[in-house]
Amino acid sequence: MERKIIKFDEGNVRLENVKIPKLDSKSVLVKIEYSLISSGTEKAYLLGEENSVNVPKRFGYSSVGYIEAVGSSVENVKVGDRVFAIYTGHTNYSVKPSTYVWKLPDDIDFEDAIFTKLASFPLLALRKAKYSFGESVVIVGTGLLGLLGVKIASNIGATPLIAIGGSRKDRLLKAQEFGAQYVYTSSDDKLTSHVISDTASHSLIKGANIVIETSGNEDGLLTALKYVSREGRIVLNGCNRIFNTSINYYKDVHLRGISIIGANSSNRPSKGSELYNWTTRRDYKLILEWMSDGRMKHLDLISEYANPSDCANVYHRLLNDREFPLGVVFDWTKI
């Protein structure tokens, strides 16, 4: 049996037919409905940006679909189950360990579930920041990562919750819809004074207690150092793959007691669910619970359902179009 898979070789993107690997006793065969393009990550891989050269290139790490077959030892899913799956690649069929799939309740749409893994990134950032109820949070970036961060920070009561994005009004409006009390553009020449004023009026502390930097842009970090509170925490959640600007660590970090924290998903424990030890699986489970009970339901973050046969054009647009849509999935039902 063959499957179709999007292949990437030396900048060449194409759809190919390849044989489906055999199942072992602990694996499942997933028939993929949608696979999500992780725009920032996949673009960086294709461009060979500095901090993406020596890391595993995992295109298509978030997918949804149906279980088509299961190995003899698999117990967590059965044939016909709707699932969220990780690291399937951009393909219509994927064989993966059963631990890479999560059964979806009937009340969770594929259109929400496909963002489970991505939503776990800002959730991890807030955990690493040791968020305390009622603290002020600034989310820098209004791409998928930032918007999901706004939604989660709103769920847990960040006060005030501030979103900072680019010039695209649809994304700024989405941040407001997701619960941001204040929304600013990164080009606002009064940005620092706005954040200091907003936080002081709500919490009596000037500056943000926590800044979650999701844009991966060095300017986002440098500006955050100006409006973070004394002893505040800045969490790097986007992948800062290019960094050419110096930081005055003595003045901007050391004297003010600022913590700069890395929150790459690889730092999350893979197993062991003791108190305070939030594993990947526990975080996915929590996000799916929020989707089920309504706190992260009807996200409406998919802007385009792309035909996989058009993959070369899709990636050309990703590399060259600054207005590339928010939330693009490959729709494998179209082939």
C-alpha angles and dihedrals in degrees: 000000000000134000134196118242135177109240127202118201123163093328094317113124119192144148114248139180115236135166118268110243118244119261120245123203094274099042136091134206112228122198101213121222099175134006119194124230109225094212101195096042098043093044091052091050093050092048093046092231117192102262095038099059099085101036128092110275104227110175115184101022096160122058142150131206146107134304107249099176138356135207121247095259098045114118107158097071139021137203111292097025118137109235147181110223136190132215095008094135122225098304141115094237128032133180111210139156110276088243088070094066134068123199112237123221114236091251094063116085122218087237090065100033094058089070095056097103094042091050090054091066098067088037088059090047092056090048092050089050089055091231114208121204113273097018119139116254130193118196112202113204131032100216119113093287094050096044092050087049090054090051093051095044089051091051092055097046107256108182115226103011113197128186124199119193145152128271099288104114095198090062093046090051090049090054089055091048089052092054110275109150093200128027125190138170119243089236093060105122090210094050096117094049091046093055094045092049095045094049094045092052092053105033106017088239119109111229136016119303090207132021118190108199108203101156097079087221119134091220089061091060095042093051092045089060087063098054104030113109124248108283088011125148128238113196121199104218101152117068107261095204098163122041123166104151126094123233122215094230095181097052102030102033115014101043093046097044094239120171119211109198131191115220107181112158090239088072093065114102112253096210143008115077102204120143112299091007101113108187126195091259093050092051092049089049092051093050091049089050089054090049090051097048094045103256092110100019127130093014091170093203100138111100101170138025102205125201108239088221086067093053096122091056092044092056092043087057092046091055098042111025115081088193094057106155125262113250109012119182132184107237106214093188087074095071 
